[in-house]
Amino acid sequence: MTRWPGLVVLLALSACNDRPLSWDTLVTRKITEQYPTYRVEQPAPGRLVVERPGLSPVAVDMADIALRCQRGPRDCNTATDQMLLDLR
């Protein structure tokens, strides 16, 4: 069983659309799934800003996550898990 069943569903649903979901959209959904009270903004492609209640905003650089995800699913899970831990 996958560690991120929501991501698998999102990927499956994106196959039904004319345009696939971007990494920014997938990671935004992953963040809001893990932390429902956080708000995610995308000031530019490849860059996310996560606003956390009572805490300072955190910038997420998608380039690093994308590079690690190109190495395979294990590295991709590690990168996204680390990003989610950094947002706590």
C-alpha positions in Angstrom: 0.0 0.0 0.0 1.3 3.5 -0.9 2.3 6.0 1.8 0.4 8.8 0.0 -2.9 7.4 -1.3 -4.2 10.9 -2.0 -1.3 11.5 -4.4 -2.1 8.3 -6.3 -5.7 9.5 -6.6 -4.6 12.9 -7.8 -2.3 11.4 -10.4 -5.1 9.1 -11.6 -7.6 12.0 -11.8 -5.0 14.2 -13.7 -4.9 11.5 -16.4 -8.6 12.3 -17.1 -8.0 16.0 -17.7 -6.7 17.5 -20.9 -3.8 19.0 -19.0 -1.8 17.1 -16.4 -1.6 18.6 -12.9 1.6 20.6 -12.3 4.1 19.7 -9.5 3.1 22.9 -7.8 -0.6 21.8 -7.7 0.3 18.3 -6.5 2.5 19.5 -3.7 0.0 22.2 -2.8 -2.7 19.5 -2.4 -0.3 17.3 -0.4 0.5 20.2 2.0 -3.2 21.1 2.5 -4.1 17.4 3.0 -1.4 17.0 5.7 -2.1 20.5 7.2 -5.7 21.6 6.5 -5.2 24.9 8.3 -2.3 26.0 6.2 -2.8 28.2 3.2 -0.6 27.8 0.1 0.1 30.6 -2.4 2.0 30.3 -5.7 3.8 33.7 -6.4 5.6 32.2 -9.3 5.8 28.8 -11.1 8.1 26.5 -9.1 7.7 28.5 -5.9 5.2 28.1 -3.2 4.7 30.2 0.0 3.0 28.4 2.9 1.2 30.5 5.4 0.8 28.8 8.8 -1.5 30.1 11.5 0.6 31.7 14.3 3.9 31.0 12.5 5.9 32.8 9.9 5.4 31.9 6.2 7.7 29.4 4.6 8.9 29.4 1.0 9.0 26.0 -0.7 11.4 25.7 -3.7 10.0 23.1 -6.0 13.3 22.8 -8.0 15.0 20.8 -5.2 12.0 18.5 -4.8 11.7 18.0 -8.5 15.3 17.0 -8.9 15.1 14.5 -6.1 11.8 13.1 -7.5 13.6 12.5 -10.9 15.8 10.0 -9.1 12.9 7.7 -8.2 10.0 7.2 -5.9 12.0 6.6 -2.7 13.9 9.9 -3.1 10.7 11.6 -4.0 9.0 10.4 -0.9 12.0 11.4 1.2 12.0 14.9 -0.4 8.3 15.5 0.2 8.3 14.0 3.7 11.2 16.3 4.6 9.3 19.3 3.1 6.3 18.4 5.2 8.4 18.1 8.4 10.0 21.5 7.7 6.5 23.0 7.6 5.6 22.0 11.1 
